[in-house]
Amino acid sequence: MAQTATATAIRSVELEPIDRLEEKVKLLVALVERMKAEQHKAAEDNQRLSRELEAVNGRLAASDGLVTELTTMREERDLIRSRVTEMLDQLDALNL
């Protein structure tokens, strides 16, 4: 019986490093799984943000076109205003 107890104690001591190694491997596997999940989420976020960026760039391009159109219309308005003013001055000069 003493031999059995001694053998069990020796076997227990020999398995301790293996048990610690097993625990570390389990923790490492959990860490890798968590990192894969985070990478997948990051990839999805990246795709979503890329689509949003494309939409914003599209709206920006549209607004640039509107700014150009607005500038052109203001220039035309100023030209028409000056021509109308000129015509009114000519009518005033006729003294009708």
Gaussian input, Z-matrix of N, CA and C with variables (Angstrom, degrees):
# hf/3-21g

backbone

0 1
 N
 C     1     B1
 C     2     B2     1     A1
 N     3     B3     2     A2     1     D1
 C     4     B4     3     A3     2     D2
 C     5     B5     4     A4     3     D3
 N     6     B6     5     A5     4     D4
 C     7     B7     6     A6     5     D5
 C     8     B8     7     A7     6     D6
 N     9     B9     8     A8     7     D7
 C    10    B10     9     A9     8     D8
 C    11    B11    10    A10     9     D9
 N    12    B12    11    A11    10    D10
 C    13    B13    12    A12    11    D11
 C    14    B14    13    A13    12    D12
 N    15    B15    14    A14    13    D13
 C    16    B16    15    A15    14    D14
 C    17    B17    16    A16    15    D15
 N    18    B18    17    A17    16    D16
 C    19    B19    18    A18    17    D17
 C    20    B20    19    A19    18    D18
 N    21    B21    20    A20    19    D19
 C    22    B22    21    A21    20    D20
 C    23    B23    22    A22    21    D21
 N    24    B24    23    A23    22    D22
 C    25    B25    24    A24    23    D23
 C    26    B26    25    A25    24    D24
 N    27    B27    26    A26    25    D25
 C    28    B28    27    A27    26    D26
 C    29    B29    28    A28    27    D27
 N    30    B30    29    A29    28    D28
 C    31    B31    30    A30    29    D29
 C    32    B32    31    A31    30    D30
 N    33    B33    32    A32    31    D31
 C    34    B34    33    A33    32    D32
 C    35    B35    34    A34    33    D33
 N    36    B36    35    A35    34    D34
 C    37    B37    36    A36    35    D35
 C    38    B38    37    A37    36    D36
 N    39    B39    38    A38    37    D37
 C    40    B40    39    A39    38    D38
 C    41    B41    40    A40    39    D39
 N    42    B42    41    A41    40    D40
 C    43    B43    42    A42    41    D41
 C    44    B44    43    A43    42    D42
 N    45    B45    44    A44    43    D43
 C    46    B46    45    A45    44    D44
 C    47    B47    46    A46    45    D45
 N    48    B48    47    A47    46    D46
 C    49    B49    48    A48    47    D47
 C    50    B50    49    A49    48    D48
 N    51    B51    50    A50    49    D49
 C    52    B52    51    A51    50    D50
 C    53    B53    52    A52    51    D51
 N    54    B54    53    A53    52    D52
 C    55    B55    54    A54    53    D53
 C    56    B56    55    A55    54    D54
 N    57    B57    56    A56    55    D55
 C    58    B58    57    A57    56    D56
 C    59    B59    58    A58    57    D57
 N    60    B60    59    A59    58    D58
 C    61    B61    60    A60    59    D59
 C    62    B62    61    A61    60    D60
 N    63    B63    62    A62    61    D61
 C    64    B64    63    A63    62    D62
 C    65    B65    64    A64    63    D63
 N    66    B66    65    A65    64    D64
 C    67    B67    66    A66    65    D65
 C    68    B68    67    A67    66    D66
 N    69    B69    68    A68    67    D67
 C    70    B70    69    A69    68    D68
 C    71    B71    70    A70    69    D69
 N    72    B72    71    A71    70    D70
 C    73    B73    72    A72    71    D71
 C    74    B74    73    A73    72    D72
 N    75    B75    74    A74    73    D73
 C    76    B76    75    A75    74    D74
 C    77    B77    76    A76    75    D75
 N    78    B78    77    A77    76    D76
 C    79    B79    78    A78    77    D77
 C    80    B80    79    A79    78    D78
 N    81    B81    80    A80    79    D79
 C    82    B82    81    A81    80    D80
 C    83    B83    82    A82    81    D81
 N    84    B84    83    A83    82    D82
 C    85    B85    84    A84    83    D83
 C    86    B86    85    A85    84    D84
 N    87    B87    86    A86    85    D85
 C    88    B88    87    A87    86    D86
 C    89    B89    88    A88    87    D87
 N    90    B90    89    A89    88    D88
 C    91    B91    90    A90    89    D89
 C    92    B92    91    A91    90    D90
 N    93    B93    92    A92    91    D91
 C    94    B94    93    A93    92    D92
 C    95    B95    94    A94    93    D93
 N    96    B96    95    A95    94    D94
 C    97    B97    96    A96    95    D95
 C    98    B98    97    A97    96    D96
 N    99    B99    98    A98    97    D97
 C   100   B100    99    A99    98    D98
 C   101   B101   100   A100    99    D99
 N   102   B102   101   A101   100   D100
 C   103   B103   102   A102   101   D101
 C   104   B104   103   A103   102   D102
 N   105   B105   104   A104   103   D103
 C   106   B106   105   A105   104   D104
 C   107   B107   106   A106   105   D105
 N   108   B108   107   A107   106   D106
 C   109   B109   108   A108   107   D107
 C   110   B110   109   A109   108   D108
 N   111   B111   110   A110   109   D109
 C   112   B112   111   A111   110   D110
 C   113   B113   112   A112   111   D111
 N   114   B114   113   A113   112   D112
 C   115   B115   114   A114   113   D113
 C   116   B116   115   A115   114   D114
 N   117   B117   116   A116   115   D115
 C   118   B118   117   A117   116   D116
 C   119   B119   118   A118   117   D117
 N   120   B120   119   A119   118   D118
 C   121   B121   120   A120   119   D119
 C   122   B122   121   A121   120   D120
 N   123   B123   122   A122   121   D121
 C   124   B124   123   A123   122   D122
 C   125   B125   124   A124   123   D123
 N   126   B126   125   A125   124   D124
 C   127   B127   126   A126   125   D125
 C   128   B128   127   A127   126   D126
 N   129   B129   128   A128   127   D127
 C   130   B130   129   A129   128   D128
 C   131   B131   130   A130   129   D129
 N   132   B132   131   A131   130   D130
 C   133   B133   132   A132   131   D131
 C   134   B134   133   A133   132   D132
 N   135   B135   134   A134   133   D133
 C   136   B136   135   A135   134   D134
 C   137   B137   136   A136   135   D135
 N   138   B138   137   A137   136   D136
 C   139   B139   138   A138   137   D137
 C   140   B140   139   A139   138   D138
 N   141   B141   140   A140   139   D139
 C   142   B142   141   A141   140   D140
 C   143   B143   142   A142   141   D141
 N   144   B144   143   A143   142   D142
 C   145   B145   144   A144   143   D143
 C   146   B146   145   A145   144   D144
 N   147   B147   146   A146   145   D145
 C   148   B148   147   A147   146   D146
 C   149   B149   148   A148   147   D147
 N   150   B150   149   A149   148   D148
 C   151   B151   150   A150   149   D149
 C   152   B152   151   A151   150   D150
 N   153   B153   152   A152   151   D151
 C   154   B154   153   A153   152   D152
 C   155   B155   154   A154   153   D153
 N   156   B156   155   A155   154   D154
 C   157   B157   156   A156   155   D155
 C   158   B158   157   A157   156   D156
 N   159   B159   158   A158   157   D157
 C   160   B160   159   A159   158   D158
 C   161   B161   160   A160   159   D159
 N   162   B162   161   A161   160   D160
 C   163   B163   162   A162   161   D161
 C   164   B164   163   A163   162   D162
 N   165   B165   164   A164   163   D163
 C   166   B166   165   A165   164   D164
 C   167   B167   166   A166   165   D165
 N   168   B168   167   A167   166   D166
 C   169   B169   168   A168   167   D167
 C   170   B170   169   A169   168   D168
 N   171   B171   170   A170   169   D169
 C   172   B172   171   A171   170   D170
 C   173   B173   172   A172   171   D171
 N   174   B174   173   A173   172   D172
 C   175   B175   174   A174   173   D173
 C   176   B176   175   A175   174   D174
 N   177   B177   176   A176   175   D175
 C   178   B178   177   A177   176   D176
 C   179   B179   178   A178   177   D177
 N   180   B180   179   A179   178   D178
 C   181   B181   180   A180   179   D179
 C   182   B182   181   A181   180   D180
 N   183   B183   182   A182   181   D181
 C   184   B184   183   A183   182   D182
 C   185   B185   184   A184   183   D183
 N   186   B186   185   A185   184   D184
 C   187   B187   186   A186   185   D185
 C   188   B188   187   A187   186   D186
 N   189   B189   188   A188   187   D187
 C   190   B190   189   A189   188   D188
 C   191   B191   190   A190   189   D189
 N   192   B192   191   A191   190   D190
 C   193   B193   192   A192   191   D191
 C   194   B194   193   A193   192   D192
 N   195   B195   194   A194   193   D193
 C   196   B196   195   A195   194   D194
 C   197   B197   196   A196   195   D195
 N   198   B198   197   A197   196   D196
 C   199   B199   198   A198   197   D197
 C   200   B200   199   A199   198   D198
 N   201   B201   200   A200   199   D199
 C   202   B202   201   A201   200   D200
 C   203   B203   202   A202   201   D201
 N   204   B204   203   A203   202   D202
 C   205   B205   204   A204   203   D203
 C   206   B206   205   A205   204   D204
 N   207   B207   206   A206   205   D205
 C   208   B208   207   A207   206   D206
 C   209   B209   208   A208   207   D207
 N   210   B210   209   A209   208   D208
 C   211   B211   210   A210   209   D209
 C   212   B212   211   A211   210   D210
 N   213   B213   212   A212   211   D211
 C   214   B214   213   A213   212   D212
 C   215   B215   214   A214   213   D213
 N   216   B216   215   A215   214   D214
 C   217   B217   216   A216   215   D215
 C   218   B218   217   A217   216   D216
 N   219   B219   218   A218   217   D217
 C   220   B220   219   A219   218   D218
 C   221   B221   220   A220   219   D219
 N   222   B222   221   A221   220   D220
 C   223   B223   222   A222   221   D221
 C   224   B224   223   A223   222   D222
 N   225   B225   224   A224   223   D223
 C   226   B226   225   A225   224   D224
 C   227   B227   226   A226   225   D225
 N   228   B228   227   A227   226   D226
 C   229   B229   228   A228   227   D227
 C   230   B230   229   A229   228   D228
 N   231   B231   230   A230   229   D229
 C   232   B232   231   A231   230   D230
 C   233   B233   232   A232   231   D231
 N   234   B234   233   A233   232   D232
 C   235   B235   234   A234   233   D233
 C   236   B236   235   A235   234   D234
 N   237   B237   236   A236   235   D235
 C   238   B238   237   A237   236   D236
 C   239   B239   238   A238   237   D237
 N   240   B240   239   A239   238   D238
 C   241   B241   240   A240   239   D239
 C   242   B242   241   A241   240   D240
 N   243   B243   242   A242   241   D241
 C   244   B244   243   A243   242   D242
 C   245   B245   244   A244   243   D243
 N   246   B246   245   A245   244   D244
 C   247   B247   246   A246   245   D245
 C   248   B248   247   A247   246   D246
 N   249   B249   248   A248   247   D247
 C   250   B250   249   A249   248   D248
 C   251   B251   250   A250   249   D249
 N   252   B252   251   A251   250   D250
 C   253   B253   252   A252   251   D251
 C   254   B254   253   A253   252   D252
 N   255   B255   254   A254   253   D253
 C   256   B256   255   A255   254   D254
 C   257   B257   256   A256   255   D255
 N   258   B258   257   A257   256   D256
 C   259   B259   258   A258   257   D257
 C   260   B260   259   A259   258   D258
 N   261   B261   260   A260   259   D259
 C   262   B262   261   A261   260   D260
 C   263   B263   262   A262   261   D261
 N   264   B264   263   A263   262   D262
 C   265   B265   264   A264   263   D263
 C   266   B266   265   A265   264   D264
 N   267   B267   266   A266   265   D265
 C   268   B268   267   A267   266   D266
 C   269   B269   268   A268   267   D267
 N   270   B270   269   A269   268   D268
 C   271   B271   270   A270   269   D269
 C   272   B272   271   A271   270   D270
 N   273   B273   272   A272   271   D271
 C   274   B274   273   A273   272   D272
 C   275   B275   274   A274   273   D273
 N   276   B276   275   A275   274   D274
 C   277   B277   276   A276   275   D275
 C   278   B278   277   A277   276   D276
 N   279   B279   278   A278   277   D277
 C   280   B280   279   A279   278   D278
 C   281   B281   280   A280   279   D279
 N   282   B282   281   A281   280   D280
 C   283   B283   282   A282   281   D281
 C   284   B284   283   A283   282   D282
 N   285   B285   284   A284   283   D283
 C   286   B286   285   A285   284   D284
 C   287   B287   286   A286   285   D285

   B1=1.4272
   B2=1.5222
   B3=1.2818
   B4=1.4528
   B5=1.5159
   B6=1.3371
   B7=1.4537
   B8=1.5268
   B9=1.3262
   B10=1.4537
   B11=1.5271
   B12=1.3181
   B13=1.4569
   B14=1.5111
   B15=1.3323
   B16=1.4600
   B17=1.5272
   B18=1.3176
   B19=1.4553
   B20=1.5247
   B21=1.3193
   B22=1.4582
   B23=1.5261
   B24=1.3162
   B25=1.4652
   B26=1.5145
   B27=1.3294
   B28=1.4649
   B29=1.5263
   B30=1.3374
   B31=1.4662
   B32=1.5288
   B33=1.3354
   B34=1.4598
   B35=1.5173
   B36=1.3182
   B37=1.4586
   B38=1.5239
   B39=1.3134
   B40=1.4578
   B41=1.5319
   B42=1.3242
   B43=1.4617
   B44=1.5285
   B45=1.3148
   B46=1.4612
   B47=1.5279
   B48=1.3228
   B49=1.4678
   B50=1.5337
   B51=1.3083
   B52=1.4671
   B53=1.5226
   B54=1.3255
   B55=1.4677
   B56=1.5274
   B57=1.3313
   B58=1.4708
   B59=1.5280
   B60=1.3223
   B61=1.4606
   B62=1.5249
   B63=1.3274
   B64=1.4671
   B65=1.5247
   B66=1.3152
   B67=1.4761
   B68=1.5306
   B69=1.3274
   B70=1.4696
   B71=1.5295
   B72=1.3160
   B73=1.4606
   B74=1.5256
   B75=1.3282
   B76=1.4673
   B77=1.5198
   B78=1.3399
   B79=1.4658
   B80=1.5268
   B81=1.3203
   B82=1.4620
   B83=1.5205
   B84=1.3098
   B85=1.4659
   B86=1.5279
   B87=1.3292
   B88=1.4699
   B89=1.5258
   B90=1.3338
   B91=1.4632
   B92=1.5267
   B93=1.3244
   B94=1.4683
   B95=1.5245
   B96=1.3156
   B97=1.4745
   B98=1.5205
   B99=1.3381
   B100=1.4641
   B101=1.5280
   B102=1.3300
   B103=1.4645
   B104=1.5245
   B105=1.3296
   B106=1.4646
   B107=1.5195
   B108=1.3208
   B109=1.4591
   B110=1.5300
   B111=1.3321
   B112=1.4683
   B113=1.5287
   B114=1.3271
   B115=1.4629
   B116=1.5297
   B117=1.3238
   B118=1.4631
   B119=1.5252
   B120=1.3279
   B121=1.4607
   B122=1.5258
   B123=1.3353
   B124=1.4639
   B125=1.5274
   B126=1.3251
   B127=1.4668
   B128=1.5265
   B129=1.3333
   B130=1.4639
   B131=1.5208
   B132=1.3407
   B133=1.4639
   B134=1.5260
   B135=1.3141
   B136=1.4614
   B137=1.5226
   B138=1.3246
   B139=1.4646
   B140=1.5262
   B141=1.3328
   B142=1.4676
   B143=1.5315
   B144=1.3267
   B145=1.4580
   B146=1.5243
   B147=1.3187
   B148=1.4713
   B149=1.5260
   B150=1.3347
   B151=1.4783
   B152=1.5324
   B153=1.3315
   B154=1.4628
   B155=1.5224
   B156=1.3356
   B157=1.4579
   B158=1.5190
   B159=1.3268
   B160=1.4620
   B161=1.5258
   B162=1.3372
   B163=1.4633
   B164=1.5290
   B165=1.3171
   B166=1.4710
   B167=1.5255
   B168=1.3293
   B169=1.4698
   B170=1.5206
   B171=1.3221
   B172=1.4642
   B173=1.5213
   B174=1.3281
   B175=1.4694
   B176=1.5176
   B177=1.3324
   B178=1.4598
   B179=1.5199
   B180=1.3298
   B181=1.4662
   B182=1.5243
   B183=1.3336
   B184=1.4658
   B185=1.5241
   B186=1.3271
   B187=1.4647
   B188=1.5225
   B189=1.3332
   B190=1.4675
   B191=1.5289
   B192=1.3276
   B193=1.4631
   B194=1.5177
   B195=1.3330
   B196=1.4619
   B197=1.5254
   B198=1.3206
   B199=1.4700
   B200=1.5228
   B201=1.3178
   B202=1.4641
   B203=1.5273
   B204=1.3120
   B205=1.4683
   B206=1.5269
   B207=1.3088
   B208=1.4642
   B209=1.5309
   B210=1.3194
   B211=1.4708
   B212=1.5251
   B213=1.3203
   B214=1.4672
   B215=1.5240
   B216=1.3228
   B217=1.4759
   B218=1.5244
   B219=1.3040
   B220=1.4761
   B221=1.5291
   B222=1.3239
   B223=1.4673
   B224=1.5220
   B225=1.3446
   B226=1.4661
   B227=1.5232
   B228=1.3239
   B229=1.4674
   B230=1.5249
   B231=1.3448
   B232=1.4640
   B233=1.5290
   B234=1.3295
   B235=1.4654
   B236=1.5276
   B237=1.3208
   B238=1.4752
   B239=1.5253
   B240=1.3239
   B241=1.4743
   B242=1.5234
   B243=1.3269
   B244=1.4727
   B245=1.5298
   B246=1.3357
   B247=1.4661
   B248=1.5247
   B249=1.3436
   B250=1.4716
   B251=1.5245
   B252=1.3270
   B253=1.4661
   B254=1.5294
   B255=1.3151
   B256=1.4612
   B257=1.5330
   B258=1.3363
   B259=1.4641
   B260=1.5258
   B261=1.3188
   B262=1.4722
   B263=1.5182
   B264=1.3152
   B265=1.4665
   B266=1.5302
   B267=1.3279
   B268=1.4700
   B269=1.5286
   B270=1.3484
   B271=1.4643
   B272=1.5312
   B273=1.3164
   B274=1.4674
   B275=1.5362
   B276=1.3209
   B277=1.4705
   B278=1.5307
   B279=1.3199
   B280=1.4458
   B281=1.5246
   B282=1.2820
   B283=1.4656
   B284=1.5218
   B285=1.2881
   B286=1.4573
   B287=1.4502
   A1=111.49
   A2=116.47
   A3=120.53
   A4=110.09
   A5=115.39
   A6=119.09
   A7=110.93
   A8=116.32
   A9=120.58
   A10=109.87
   A11=117.61
   A12=121.79
   A13=110.37
   A14=116.21
   A15=120.07
   A16=110.06
   A17=116.80
   A18=120.79
   A19=110.47
   A20=116.97
   A21=120.78
   A22=110.17
   A23=117.50
   A24=121.50
   A25=110.26
   A26=117.33
   A27=121.08
   A28=110.03
   A29=115.94
   A30=119.98
   A31=110.70
   A32=116.29
   A33=121.17
   A34=110.31
   A35=116.84
   A36=121.15
   A37=110.00
   A38=118.29
   A39=121.96
   A40=112.09
   A41=117.76
   A42=121.43
   A43=113.16
   A44=116.89
   A45=119.19
   A46=112.50
   A47=120.03
   A48=118.81
   A49=112.29
   A50=117.24
   A51=120.99
   A52=109.87
   A53=116.92
   A54=120.20
   A55=110.68
   A56=116.24
   A57=119.55
   A58=110.37
   A59=115.78
   A60=120.38
   A61=110.69
   A62=116.66
   A63=120.76
   A64=110.55
   A65=116.90
   A66=120.59
   A67=110.28
   A68=116.33
   A69=119.81
   A70=111.06
   A71=117.18
   A72=120.58
   A73=109.79
   A74=117.58
   A75=120.54
   A76=110.51
   A77=116.64
   A78=119.84
   A79=110.63
   A80=116.42
   A81=120.27
   A82=111.40
   A83=117.62
   A84=121.47
   A85=109.84
   A86=117.05
   A87=120.43
   A88=110.48
   A89=116.20
   A90=120.41
   A91=110.64
   A92=117.21
   A93=120.90
   A94=110.38
   A95=117.39
   A96=120.27
   A97=110.75
   A98=116.81
   A99=120.29
   A100=110.54
   A101=116.08
   A102=119.69
   A103=111.41
   A104=117.72
   A105=120.46
   A106=110.72
   A107=116.76
   A108=120.72
   A109=110.06
   A110=116.38
   A111=119.96
   A112=110.97
   A113=116.96
   A114=120.52
   A115=110.30
   A116=116.77
   A117=120.88
   A118=110.42
   A119=116.67
   A120=121.01
   A121=110.04
   A122=116.82
   A123=120.41
   A124=111.19
   A125=116.79
   A126=120.21
   A127=110.64
   A128=117.42
   A129=120.70
   A130=110.90
   A131=116.43
   A132=120.38
   A133=110.20
   A134=116.65
   A135=121.40
   A136=110.79
   A137=117.39
   A138=120.91
   A139=110.80
   A140=116.03
   A141=120.01
   A142=110.26
   A143=116.55
   A144=119.68
   A145=111.72
   A146=117.44
   A147=120.24
   A148=110.47
   A149=116.11
   A150=119.52
   A151=110.27
   A152=116.98
   A153=119.70
   A154=110.79
   A155=116.93
   A156=120.68
   A157=111.23
   A158=116.87
   A159=120.42
   A160=110.46
   A161=116.90
   A162=120.45
   A163=110.35
   A164=116.76
   A165=120.47
   A166=110.03
   A167=116.75
   A168=119.40
   A169=111.21
   A170=117.01
   A171=120.72
   A172=111.40
   A173=115.80
   A174=119.16
   A175=111.00
   A176=116.61
   A177=120.10
   A178=111.30
   A179=116.17
   A180=119.74
   A181=110.33
   A182=116.67
   A183=120.33
   A184=110.42
   A185=116.34
   A186=118.98
   A187=110.85
   A188=117.79
   A189=120.10
   A190=109.92
   A191=116.22
   A192=119.94
   A193=111.08
   A194=116.66
   A195=120.35
   A196=111.39
   A197=116.75
   A198=119.78
   A199=110.19
   A200=116.37
   A201=120.38
   A202=110.12
   A203=116.24
   A204=120.30
   A205=110.97
   A206=116.67
   A207=121.11
   A208=110.66
   A209=116.77
   A210=120.74
   A211=110.32
   A212=116.94
   A213=121.42
   A214=110.50
   A215=116.46
   A216=120.14
   A217=110.92
   A218=117.96
   A219=120.13
   A220=110.85
   A221=115.98
   A222=119.28
   A223=110.18
   A224=116.92
   A225=120.27
   A226=110.55
   A227=117.08
   A228=120.94
   A229=110.54
   A230=116.47
   A231=119.73
   A232=111.01
   A233=116.52
   A234=120.61
   A235=110.17
   A236=116.93
   A237=120.99
   A238=109.92
   A239=116.55
   A240=120.31
   A241=110.39
   A242=116.40
   A243=118.50
   A244=110.92
   A245=117.55
   A246=120.02
   A247=111.23
   A248=117.31
   A249=120.27
   A250=109.83
   A251=116.21
   A252=119.79
   A253=110.15
   A254=115.79
   A255=120.95
   A256=111.18
   A257=116.07
   A258=120.02
   A259=110.93
   A260=117.62
   A261=119.99
   A262=111.41
   A263=116.71
   A264=120.06
   A265=110.80
   A266=116.32
   A267=120.18
   A268=110.15
   A269=116.94
   A270=120.42
   A271=110.52
   A272=116.56
   A273=119.84
   A274=111.49
   A275=114.52
   A276=119.35
   A277=110.50
   A278=119.50
   A279=122.26
   A280=111.76
   A281=118.72
   A282=124.02
   A283=111.62
   A284=117.07
   A285=118.97
   A286=112.64
   D1=-34.10
   D2=178.93
   D3=-66.66
   D4=-36.36
   D5=178.52
   D6=-66.78
   D7=-38.85
   D8=-179.77
   D9=-64.91
   D10=-43.76
   D11=178.51
   D12=-63.55
   D13=-41.47
   D14=179.41
   D15=-66.68
   D16=-42.20
   D17=179.33
   D18=-64.03
   D19=-40.77
   D20=178.43
   D21=-65.25
   D22=-42.05
   D23=179.47
   D24=-64.05
   D25=-43.16
   D26=179.31
   D27=-64.84
   D28=-43.75
   D29=179.69
   D30=-63.09
   D31=-38.59
   D32=178.79
   D33=-63.74
   D34=-41.79
   D35=179.57
   D36=-67.09
   D37=-39.18
   D38=-179.92
   D39=-67.92
   D40=-30.31
   D41=-177.77
   D42=-85.32
   D43=-13.63
   D44=-178.85
   D45=-57.87
   D46=-47.81
   D47=178.54
   D48=-62.96
   D49=-34.72
   D50=178.56
   D51=-67.31
   D52=-39.73
   D53=177.51
   D54=-63.48
   D55=-42.49
   D56=178.12
   D57=-64.03
   D58=-42.24
   D59=177.92
   D60=-61.41
   D61=-43.53
   D62=178.71
   D63=-60.38
   D64=-43.02
   D65=179.63
   D66=-63.46
   D67=-42.42
   D68=179.50
   D69=-65.57
   D70=-38.70
   D71=178.13
   D72=-64.64
   D73=-41.24
   D74=178.19
   D75=-62.78
   D76=-42.43
   D77=177.99
   D78=-63.83
   D79=-39.43
   D80=178.98
   D81=-65.55
   D82=-41.16
   D83=177.99
   D84=-62.87
   D85=-42.26
   D86=178.29
   D87=-63.76
   D88=-40.25
   D89=179.12
   D90=-63.97
   D91=-43.35
   D92=179.56
   D93=-63.97
   D94=-41.80
   D95=178.56
   D96=-63.03
   D97=-41.65
   D98=179.13
   D99=-64.90
   D100=-41.04
   D101=179.52
   D102=-66.04
   D103=-37.05
   D104=176.45
   D105=-63.94
   D106=-41.94
   D107=179.14
   D108=-63.91
   D109=-42.32
   D110=178.70
   D111=-65.36
   D112=-38.58
   D113=178.39
   D114=-64.68
   D115=-41.72
   D116=178.34
   D117=-62.24
   D118=-43.87
   D119=179.27
   D120=-64.30
   D121=-41.69
   D122=178.86
   D123=-63.11
   D124=-39.01
   D125=178.33
   D126=-64.95
   D127=-41.51
   D128=177.55
   D129=-64.23
   D130=-42.80
   D131=178.00
   D132=-62.06
   D133=-40.47
   D134=179.49
   D135=-61.80
   D136=-43.90
   D137=178.50
   D138=-63.95
   D139=-43.70
   D140=179.86
   D141=-62.38
   D142=-45.12
   D143=-179.58
   D144=-67.37
   D145=-32.83
   D146=176.16
   D147=-64.01
   D148=-42.82
   D149=177.91
   D150=-63.95
   D151=-42.38
   D152=178.96
   D153=-63.43
   D154=-39.59
   D155=178.96
   D156=-63.72
   D157=-41.36
   D158=177.26
   D159=-61.49
   D160=-41.53
   D161=179.43
   D162=-64.68
   D163=-42.42
   D164=179.68
   D165=-65.42
   D166=-41.25
   D167=177.58
   D168=-62.33
   D169=-37.41
   D170=176.81
   D171=-63.66
   D172=-44.50
   D173=178.53
   D174=-65.77
   D175=-36.64
   D176=177.98
   D177=-63.93
   D178=-42.76
   D179=178.20
   D180=-62.87
   D181=-40.25
   D182=178.76
   D183=-64.71
   D184=-40.95
   D185=-179.38
   D186=-69.33
   D187=-33.02
   D188=175.44
   D189=-62.27
   D190=-40.45
   D191=177.30
   D192=-63.73
   D193=-39.46
   D194=178.83
   D195=-66.95
   D196=-38.27
   D197=177.95
   D198=-63.42
   D199=-42.27
   D200=178.31
   D201=-62.77
   D202=-44.43
   D203=179.50
   D204=-63.64
   D205=-41.74
   D206=179.56
   D207=-63.58
   D208=-42.43
   D209=178.55
   D210=-62.16
   D211=-42.94
   D212=178.73
   D213=-62.54
   D214=-43.61
   D215=-179.48
   D216=-65.46
   D217=-38.00
   D218=177.66
   D219=-65.24
   D220=-41.03
   D221=177.92
   D222=-63.03
   D223=-42.58
   D224=178.16
   D225=-63.41
   D226=-41.71
   D227=179.16
   D228=-60.82
   D229=-43.94
   D230=179.52
   D231=-64.34
   D232=-37.92
   D233=178.29
   D234=-65.21
   D235=-45.32
   D236=179.57
   D237=-63.74
   D238=-41.80
   D239=179.64
   D240=-60.51
   D241=-43.74
   D242=-179.07
   D243=-67.83
   D244=-37.17
   D245=178.54
   D246=-67.93
   D247=-40.44
   D248=178.03
   D249=-64.77
   D250=-41.24
   D251=177.97
   D252=-61.11
   D253=-41.85
   D254=177.83
   D255=-61.01
   D256=-44.95
   D257=179.53
   D258=-64.84
   D259=-41.11
   D260=177.62
   D261=-63.42
   D262=-38.86
   D263=176.99
   D264=-63.68
   D265=-38.61
   D266=178.58
   D267=-66.67
   D268=-40.08
   D269=178.39
   D270=-65.17
   D271=-40.19
   D272=177.45
   D273=-63.44
   D274=-34.37
   D275=-178.40
   D276=-70.43
   D277=-22.48
   D278=179.94
   D279=-75.07
   D280=-18.09
   D281=-179.70
   D282=53.58
   D283=55.83
   D284=179.81
   D285=-82.11

